[in-house]
């Protein structure tokens, strides 16, 4: 009887170890994905700022063209 309980306990421990390995693997993947998302966000922010600066420059040029000389 004790032998069966010990085997059941060993099996549960093995399952827990496998689950921990899977969770660690998933955690690393999620951290990597998060880092990718942060990089992409920074790239998009930079592109947005560049586009905003270009539009502001175009508006300034248009305003100077509208002024009577």
N, C-alpha and C positions, 0 to 999 in steps of 0.2 A: 504494500500500500504506500509506504513512504517513498519507494522507488518511483512509482507512478506520479506522485506529487512532485517529486524532485524533477522528473522529466518534464512535467507540465510547466513547472516554474522555469526551467531552462529554456523551454520553447518560448514562453512569454518574454523572457529576457532577450532572447535572440530576436524576437519580433520587435521589441522596443529598441534594440540597437539598430535594426534595419530601418525602423521609422525615424530614429534620430539622424541616421545617415541621409535618408531621403529629405528630411526637413532642412538639414544643413545645406544640402545641394540646392534645394529650392530657395533657401534664404540667400545663398550666394548669387543665384540667378536673378532674384528680385533686386538685390543690391546693384548688380551690374545693369539691370534694366533701368533702375532709378537713376543711376549715373548717366546713362544714355539719354534719358528724358531731360535731365538737368542740362546736359550739353546742348541738346536740341533746343531747349527753351532759351538758353543764352544766345545761340545762333539766331533764333527768330527775333529775339529782342534787338540784337545788333542790326539785323536786316531792317527791322521796323524803324529803328532810329536813323539808319541811312536813308530810307525812303522818305521819312519825315523831313530830314534835312534837305533832300533834293526837292521836295515839294515846296518847302519854305523858300529855297533859293529861286525856284521858278516863279513863285508868287512875287518875290522881291523884284525880279526882272520885269514881270508884267506890270507891276506898280510903277516902276521907273519909266516904262514905255507909255503909260497913260498920262504922265505928268506933262503939262504943256511946257514947251521950251521957249 
